[in-house]
Amino acid sequence: MNDKEKLLKLRNSLEVVTQDILELLSKRFELGKEIATIKNRLDLPLVDPIQERKLYKSIQNQSDLLQINKNFSKTLLKLIIEETISREKDHLKKFNTKTKTKQNIGIIGASGNMGDWFVRYFSENGFGIGLYSRKLKKQKKNKSKHKIFDSIQDCVVNSDIVIVSVPIESTNQIVDQVIKYSDKNNTVIEISSVKKQIVSNMKKLSKTSNSKFLSIHPLFGPGANIFKPQKYILVPIKSSSAEKRAFRELFPNSKLLICNVREHDKFMAYVISLVYFLNLSLILSLENLSELKDTSGTSFTIQYLLASGIFHDTPEVISSLQLSNDYFDQILDKFIINVNSLEKIISNKDSDQFIKIIKKAQKQIESNKKSYDDLYQLVNSIDSF
């Protein structure tokens, strides 16, 4: 057998193996439907994070044995799980009467990034969806598969649950309008990143309104997978336990942290406002970006990807996150003091003092070796930069 004949034979074998893989995937999807049916009868959530972690670990071990790149295996499994869950949801919709009785959700600010995420999430979970935003009003209604309301009033009176997904500065104004048209059967949900004034307003409104209130903060961006459990903060308005139950009815698989408004805003001053400030400062300091990217290593690659991802948000959102949080001023003052102190040490070429500060910082970081390994695992999962 010459090389041309060998090549043809190998290509035929490759095609057969590929078809076998597709057949196995089809069998897996069918098994997923059977599991979904049983879970539905047992009233169990469709997504099981513990089982997924167990499967990921098993695949990683098997990849070592088969000498397959772990990151490739992890990415492939992620795609398979997402497709399986999507098919399971479609399967349940065909016969599950529960989805027919689910409540109608009106989303105010539906044309925004997070508004769109909630549209996709609730649509996939069988809720009735109605949309309102000034931008959508200008579009032709027949372009959307969901109902587009002409006014906030129409949105509220035709919805059981109203989600307010608008800029922080507009949230209280919109919540006030929603309450004008709501009744005791309405639940009003706001999702802002800064809570002080908004929670205060909701608590005041809750004393005179029969509507139910939820103040939640999605700790993820609009690019998050709607099929995966996400993380939220709940800031209680009246009853922590009742609001937690209401949250679980809408987001049964999600991770939830409950904290008061002061804790929330102070945490966000660090994990959002300061992070955005650091990356804004970085971007403004860069020159000759194309050359920098060509010569960059791990640290710059990760930092630049973070910065460019953050600046996917609108200027209004970024500005609001910097200016609306009352705790950020004092945190920024502390940060500037540290920057000035470091600048002075660098100007004086004081290596002993600089090393002492680095060691102090290292003590504040948990598991420095693990952080380093996690960093490179992240870098290896990036296909290109």
N, C-alpha and C positions, 0 to 999 in steps of 0.2 A: 504494500500500500504506500503510494507516494504521499508527499506532504499535502497536496491539494485534496486528495481523498480523505486524509486524516482530518484536515480542517473542516471539510463538509460534514464528516461524521460527528466531530466535536460540536459543531454548530447545531446539528440535529439533536444531539444529546442535551445541549444547553436549552434548546426550545422545549424539550420534553420536561426537563427539571423545572423550568419556569412555569409551565402549565400545571405541574404537580403542586407547586407553591400556591398558585391561584385556587386550585381545587381545595387545598388545605385551608386557605383563608376563607373560602366559601363555607366550608364545614364549621370553621370557628364562628363565623357570623351566625350560622344557624343555631349553634350551641348557645350563643349569646342570647338569641331570641327565647330559647327555652328557659334559660336562667332568668331573663327579664319577666317572663310569665309567672314563674314561681315566686319571684320577689314581689311582684304585684299582688299575688294572692296573700302573701305573708305581710304585706304593707311595709316592705323594706325599701330603703332608698336604692336607686338604680346604681349609683356610684359608690364603691366600697374602697376608700383610700387604703385601708389596712391590707386588703387583698391585692391591690395594685402594687403597694410597696413590696409585698412578698413576691409577686410575679417579677418585678423589676430586679430584685435581688437574685432570684433564680436564673433569670436571663443573663445577668452579669457573670454569674458563676459558670454557666454553660458556655458563654462567649470565651472565657479563659480556656476551657477544655478544647473548644473547637478552633482556637486561635483566630477569633473574629474580633475586630475592633469594638470595644465596649460602647463607645459613643454612637457608633453606627447601629448597634443592637438596640440601644436605648431609644434612639430616634425612630427606628423602625417600629418598636413596640408601642411607642407613643402614638404613631399614626394608626396602628392597628386598633388600639384601645379606643381612640377617638371615633374611628369609623364604626366599631362595634357598638359603642354607646349611641351613636346617631341612628343606627339601624334598629337598636332596641327601642328607642323612643318612637320611631315611626311605626314599629310593630305594635306597641302598646296603644297608640292612638287609634288603631283600626277597630279595637274592641273594648277598650277601657272606658266605661261610662263615666268614670270620675272626671276625665278631662272635659266632658261636655258640661259639667256643672261647676267648673272652676270659675272664679270671679273675673270680672272685667277690670282691666288695669288701664288707666289713663296716664300717659307720660307727657308731662309738660316740659318742653325743652328737648323733644325727641330728636331734633336734627343735630344736636351736639354729640360729641364723641361718646360720653358716658350714657347719654340718653339712648343712643343707637345700641349700645351694649345691652341695656335693659330691654329694649325692644326685641332683640334677638334672643335673649335669655328666656323671657316670659313667653315669647311666641313658640319656642322649642318645647316649653313645658305645658303647652295646651291652654294657656290663658287667652281670653279675649283681649285684644289690644286696640286702644284708641290713642291717637297722637295729636298733640297740639304744639306748634311753635310758629313764630312769625314767619320764619323762612319757609316752612311747609305750606303755609297758607297761600304763598305765591306760586306754588307748584300745582300742576294738574293732579287732581285727586286720583284719577284712574291710573296713575303711575305707581301708586302704593297699594299693596295687598291689605293694608290695615286702614281702618277708618280715620280720616283726618278731620278734626273738629275745627269749626270756624272761630270758636272763642273758648276762653278758660271755663266759662259757665257751662257750655255744652259738654266740655270734657269732664267736668266734675259730676254733673247730674247724670251722665251716662256711664259712670265708672263706680265700681265698688272701692277700688284702691287708686289713689292719685299719687304719682311719684313726681316730685319737683326736682328737676335736674337742670338748674340754671346757674349762672354765675353767683358767687357768694353774696355780692352786693345786692342782687335782685331777689334773693331767696325769701326774705321776710315779706317783701312786697307781694310776691306771688302767693306765699302761704296765706297771707291775709285775704287775698282775693278768693283763694280756694275755699276758705272757711265761710265766706259769704254765701256760697252756694251748696255747701255740704250738709249732710244730715247725719243722724246717729249711726247710720250704716257705713259711712265712709271712713276709710283709713287714709291718713295723709302722711306721706313719707318724704323726708328731705335727706339729701346725700352729701351735704357740703363738707369741705375739708377743714373749715374753721367753724366752731359751734357756739361760742359764747353768746352772741346776740341772738342767734337763731333759736337756740334752746330756751333762752330766757323768754323770747316771744311765744314759743310753743307752749311753755308752761303757763304763761298768762292766758293764752287762748283756750287751753284745756280746762280752765276753771269756768268758762262760760259756754263752751261748745261741747256737744255730745259726740263729736267725731273722736276717733282714736288717732294717736300721733306716734310716729316712729322717727327717731333721728339716728340714722346710720351713716357710716363712712366706709365705702368700699376701699380696701387697702390694695388696690390694683388699678391698672389703667385699662383703657378701652380695647387694647389688643389682647386682653386675657381670654383664655379659652372658656366659652360658655358651658362646656360640658365637664369642666374640672372644678372641684371644690375650691372656692376662693375665701379670702380672709376679710372680715368686716369688724368694725367697732360699733357697738351700740351704746348710745348715751341716753339713759332713761329720762323720760319726761314725767310720768306719774308712777307707774308700777314696773319695776325691772322684770319681775317674773312674767307678767302678762305680756309685756312688749317682747320679751325673749320668745315666748310661745308664738306670738304673731310673726316674728321674724322667721322662726323655724318652719312655719307653714309655707313661707315663700322661698326660703333658701335652706332646704332640709339638710343638705350635705356640707354646708359651709362652716368654716371655722369662725368662732365668734368670741370677741373680747368685749367685756362690759366695763366701762369706766365713766367717771363723772366728767362734766364739761371742762373743769380745770385741768384734769389729767390729760384729757384728749388734746386740748389745744397746746399744752406744753409739750407733749410728745410730738405733735405734728410740727411744732416750731423747730424741733431737731431733725426729724426724719423726712420732712418735706421742705420747709422754708429754707433751712440751712443748706440742704443738699442742692436745691435749685440755685441758691446764691453762689455756692462753690463752683457749680458748673457754668453759671453765667460768667463769673469772674475768669474761669479757665478759657472759655470761648473768646472773650474779649482780649485775652492776653496772647492769643496765638497769631503767628505770622507764617506765611508760606506753607499753608496747610497741606497742599499736595506733596511737598517735599517731606514734611513731618510724617505724613502717613507712610511714605515709602521707607522711611528710616526708623519707624517706631517699633518698639518691642511690646511685651505683654502688658505692662502697666499702662502705657499710653493708649494702646488699643482698647482696653477695657474702659478706661476713663473717657475716651472720646466717644465710644459707642453709647455709654451712659448719658453723656452730655447731649449728643445729637438726638438720642431717643427722648430725653426730657423736653427738648425744644420742638418736639412734634406738637406739644400743646400750643394753644393760641397765646399771643402776647398778653391778652386780657387775663387769661387764667394764671399765667406765670406771675404777672404783676400782682394779682389778687393774693396769691399764696405768699408773696413777700410783704405785702402791706396790710393785710387784714388780720393777721395774728398778733394780738397784743403782747404775747410772750417773746416774739422774735426779736424785738428791739434789745432786750437785755441779753439774750443769747448771742446776738450779733455783736454787742459791745464786748462780751467776754471773748468772742472769737477774734475780734480786732486787736484786743490786748495781747492775745497769744501770738498773733501774726507780727505785731510790732516787736514783741519780745524776741521772737525768732529772727526777725530781720536784724535786730541789734546784735545778736550773737553771731550771725553770719557776717555782718559788716566788720565785727571785731576778730573774725577768724578764730573764735574761741571753741576749739574742737572738744575740749573736756566738758564744757557746759552743754554743748550740743549733744554729745553722746549721753550725758546724764538725762537730758530731756527725752531722747529717743527711748532709753531704757524705761523711763517712767511711762511713756506711751505704750510700750510693749506690754507692761504689766496690766494695763487696762484692757488689753485684747485677750479674749478667751481663746485658748488653743491656737497659738500662732502658726504651728505646723499644719494644723487642719485647714486654717484659712488659706495658707499658701497652696495646699493641695487642691482645695476647692477652686481657687483662682485659676489654676492650670487646667482643671477639668472643664471650667467654663470656657477658657481660651480654646481648648481642643474641640469643643462642640461648635465653634464658630467656623463656618465653611470659608468665608472670605471677609476681607475688610477693605 
